[in-house]
Amino acid sequence: MGEGFSVKPPFWTDVFASRVEDLDVSGIRKLFEAADEDAIHLGIGEPHRQPPEHVKQAYIEAVERGENKYSPTAGLPELRRGIAEAYEHRRPGLDAENVAMTAGSTAALYAALQALVEEGDEVLVPDPGFVLYPPHTELAEGTPVTYPLRDEEGFQVDPEALAERVSPDTKAIVLCSPSNPTGVALDRETVDGVLEVAEDNDLWVLADEAYDVFTYEHEHVSFLDQGYEKLAYFNTFSKRYAMTGWRLGFAVAPEPLAEKIRVVGYHMYAAPPTPAQHAALAALEGPDDHTQMMREELQERRDVVVEECDRIDGLELVEPDGAIYAFPRFDAAISSMDLSVKLLEAGVVVVPGSAFGSNGEDHLRLSFATDPNDIRQGLQLVEKVLDGV
């Protein structure tokens, strides 16, 4: 404990609220922080490139002309209009009032759960799934109920398994497509099946589609396209424009929910960051060749991961068709956390599958948003460590 405060244990016993007593940063961050500077990173969940030049320049120009004050709580009106126009082909009739700008898309999902969920409500979340879904539900005093994503089903959602987990207390379903951590994008049949379950049970659908522009063999199937009314859609400028450190995301939702997301956001951070919003507007209005180039590079790197995993005895991979992740199953008598620690000691950073839920055990999450040579060298180390287990 730091020496700046004189109060020591046992003062800290029973001090904190129960909702945060067991809350911690994810195991992902802890592994990253423990890595040596020269370790090969197959763990980090962000694009390998920097933002496009015109986007960086727009940020600089916004700062230099004094756009450093609070923006409106809802976000810049011209940016919200731009997003509504950009997505109107998916949802005809969208306007700026359906858009809430937030400090990253995770803040948008958090705010939506705070707006919708009360004590006793249940929220269906994927297992394996993004690490923040269960704690965000719990912080809204709800109960996360997991639904399985299985290798043998190609990590697609099974609508029957989803329906079996619906109870009178179920309020919402959280979905991620393309998925973090599996890299699998939901197909049309699955999306239709999920929406049928939601409609039959009058549930909210909370669709996290942060990686929607990174799909490879097939066009992305968005929940926003389907006409379902009780829908909140979340996206971000972080992935598409490599702006992860600028913390800017958004929600698209029915106007009353969008307004509540803005209000909750106000009570968390007052307003989304102003210079980043001007940069995002430039991104929307400018050329999109940067995203296309990233998609092509990522597909090539995805192919390297698939090739290497197919080569290694003891790894079995459901081929990812989106996002920036692969989620191979390993065949060894060791936990995913212990294996990840061994790999860290060997000089390669991966994420244990158990970080994403109990169904993630016996898996590793590998990010292919890195140099192809690092991917090959990293997986050679994975092979070497697995041979010694």
N, C-alpha and C positions, 0 to 999 in steps of 0.2 A: 504493500500500500504506500502511496506517495506520502511524503513528509509534510506537504503543504497544509494538511489538516491534522489537528492533534487528536481528534476523536478516533479511538481504536475499538476493535472488537472487545467485549461482546455488544457494544452499542448497536452494531449493525444487524443484530439478530432481531427478526420480526419487525424490521423497519419498513420494508417495501410492500407495496400492494401485491396481492396474490397473482394478479394478471401479469405482472412482470417478474415475479420471483424466480421463475425458471426460464425466463426469456434470455436469449443470448444471441450473439452474431452466429451465423451459420458456420458449420465445420469447414465449408469451402474457404471462407476468409482466413480461418486459422491456419489452414494448410498453406495458403498463399503467403501469409506473413512469415511462416517458418522456413520458406524456401531460400536457398542460397541465390545470390545474384546471377550466377552462371547456370542455374538449373534450366532445363528445357521445360517450357510451360505448355502443357496440353490441357490446362485447366481453365484458363481465363475466358470469361463469357462476353467478349466484346470484339468488334471487327478489328482486323489487322491494319487497316488504313487510317489515315487522318481525314478530317472533314474535307470536302471539296474546297478548292481555293476561293471560289466566289462566296462560299458560305463563311469561311474564316474571315475574308475581307469584310463581309457585311457585319460580322461581330465587331471587328476592330473599328469600323466606321461608326457603328452605333455607340460604342464607348466614347470615341473621340468627339462626336457631336452632342454628347451629354445625355444619352439614353441610359442613365445609370440610376434612375429613381424607380420607385415602385410602379409596376404596371397595374392596370385594373385587376381586381381579384380574379375575374373570369378569364383574363388573358387579353392580349391586344385584339381589338375588334377585327382588324384587317386580317390577322392570322386565323382567327376563328372562322371568318368568312372563307378564307382560302382553303382551310381544311374541309369545310362543308362542301365547297365546290369540288374539291379533289375526290371526295367520296360520294358525291351525288349519283354517280353511275352505279354505285352499289345500293344506295338507299335514296331513291328519288324523293325530293321534297326537303332534304336536309337544309338547315340554315344555321347561322352562327349560334342561335340559342340552344341548339343540340350539342354544342361543343364546349367542353370545359378544359382549359389548359391547366396542367399540373406540373409539379416539380418531379418529373419522371413518371412513367406509366404505373410503377408500383404504388406511388402516392394516389393515383387515380383509382386503382383497385381498392386500396385501403380506405379511401374516402367513400367509395360506393358501398363497401361492407359496413362501414360505420353508419351510413344512411339507411341501409336496408335491414340489418340484422339486429335482433334484440336477444336478450337472455332467453335461452331455451330453444332458439332457432338452430336448425342444422343446415350446414352448407356442404354440398358434395364436392370433394376435391380429388384430383388424380393422384394415384400412387403407382409408380413414381411421378412426382410432379415438382414444380418449382418450390423451393424451400420456404417461400414467404406465405404461401396460401394458408396453411394451417394456423400459424401464429397471427396472421392478420384477422382470421376468423375469430380466434380466441380473444384478441384485443377488442373485438366488437361484442364480446360476451356471448358469442355463438359457439357451436360445437362442430368442428370439422369431422365429416364422415367420409372415409376414403372409398373410392371406387378403383378397381384394379386395371392397370395396363399391363398386358402380358406379352412376352416374346412370341409365344406360339400364335398369338392373334395379330402379330405385326405391330403391337403397341397401339392398335386402334381401340377406341372406346367400344365396349360391348353394351349396346342399349339395354339388353335384358338384365345384365349385371347392374347397370345404373338404376333401372326401375326397381330392382329388388332392394335397393338401399334407400329408396324414397319412403319417408314416414310422414305422418300428419304435421310434424315439426319442420320438415324440409322447406327451406326458403329459396335456395339458389343452387345452381350448378356452376362451378368454375371450370373452364376449359382452356387449354393452351394448344394452339396450332399455328405453325409447326411447334413441336414440343421442345421445351427445355425440361428434362434432359435427353429425351430419346431421339430428337431430330426427325420424328415422324410427323407428317402433315395428315390431318384427318381427311378422309375421302368423302365424296358426295353422299354415299349410302350411310356412312356413319353420322355425318352432320344431320341428315334427314331423320335418322333414328333418334339422335339426341333431342332434337327439337320436338319430335313426337312425344317423348317422355316428358319434356318440359311443358308442352301444351296440355297433355293429359292431366298433369298435376299442378298446373297454374304456377310454374316456377320461373324465377328470374334466371336468365342465362348471362353469365359474366364471361366474356370472350377475350382472352389475352392473345393478341395476334401480333406481338412485337416483331416476329421474324417473318411476316407475311411476304415480304419482297424476296426472301431467300428460299425459294422452292425451285427444284431442279428438273425433274422429269415431267411434272404435272403442274398445271395452273392452280394457284391457291384457291381453295374453297372457303369463303369467308362466311361467318355467321351473320355478318351485316347484310349480306345479299338476300337473305331468305325471307324477309318480311315479318319476322317474329317481333311482336311488340314489346314484350318484357325482356329487353336486351340492353346490356351495356357493353360497349366495345372499347377495348383499350389498345392504344398503340403509342409509339414513341419515335422521336427523332434520333434516338441513341444508336440504333442498329443501322437503319437505312443510310444515315449520313455520318456515321462514325462519331457521334457527338455524346458519348456516354458520360463524360465528365461535366457536361453542361447542364444535365438534369432537366430535361424538358420532355414531357409526354402529354397525352390528352385522352379524354373519354368522349365517346359519342353515345348519346343516350336520349331517351325521351326528355323533353324540356324540364319537367319537374325534378327528375333525378339529376340531370346535368346541373341544375341550380343547387341542389343539395351537395353535390360533389364540390362545387365552387365554395359553398359555405364551410364545409368541413376543411377544405384546403386553406381557407382564410384563417381558420383557427390553428392550423399547423404551421404555415409558413407565410401567411399574409398574402403573397402574390407570387406567381411563377417568375423566374429570372428574366428581366427585361432585355438585356443584350442578346441572350440566347433566342428570345422570341423573334427579334429582328433578323437574326441569322436564319432561323427556321423559315421565316417568310421568304427570304432570298432562296432558300433551298427549294421551297415549293414552286417558286416562280422561275427558277433557273433550269439549266439543262440537267437531265437525269442520267447522263452517260456514266457518271461515277458509280451509281448503284448497279447499273448493268455490268460494268467492269468488275465490281466486287463480286457480283453473283457468279460470273464466269470463273473468276479466280477461286472462289469458295467451292464451286462444283469440282474443279480440278483437284483441289485439296481433299475434298470429300472422297474422291475416287482413290487418292493415295491411301487414305485411312482404310477404305474398304479393301483395297488390295493387300495392305499389310495385315489387317485382321484376318483375312482369309488365309494368309500364309502361315499364321502362328497357330500351332497346336494349342488347344486349351482356351481359345477365344472363339466365340460365336456371336455374330453381329447381325441384327436386323438392319438392313441398309437404310440409312437416313435419307429422306428425300426432301429435307428442308432444314432450316435453322443453320447452326454452326457446330452441331454436336453429333457425336456417335456414342452409343451406349452398349458396348459389348458385354456379354456375359462371360465370365471366366470360370474355368473348371479347376478349382484348387481348394484345398482344405484350409482356408484362411478367410477372415472377414474382409469386406471391402475396405474398411478403415485401416486394418492392420496391413493389408496389401498396399494401400496408398501411402502409408508411412514408410514401408520398405522401398517403395518406388521413389519417394522423396529423398530418402537416404542414398539411393542410387543415382539421383540427379535428374529426375523427371517428375513434374507436378501433374497429377491427375486429381479427379474428385471421386471420393467413394460413392458408390451407388446408394448406400444406406442414407446418405444425406438427403435423398429425395423421397424417402419413405421405405417401409419394410420390404415392399416388392422390388426395391432397387438393390437390395442385398445381392451379392454375387455378380455385381456389375461395376463398371468404371465409367465415368463420364469423361470423354475426351473431346476437347475443342480442336477443330481443324482450322480455326482462324489464326493460323501462324504459318511460318515458312515450311514448305514441303520437306526440306531437308531435316528440319527439326521434328516434323511428324515421323519421318522414317527413323531417325536416330532415337527418338523417344519411344517408339514402339519396339525397336530393337532392345532397348533397356527393359521394357515391359516383358518381352519374351525371355530375356535373360533372368529376370527376377522370378517369373513364373516357373522357369525350369528348375530354380533352386528351392522352390517351396515344397 
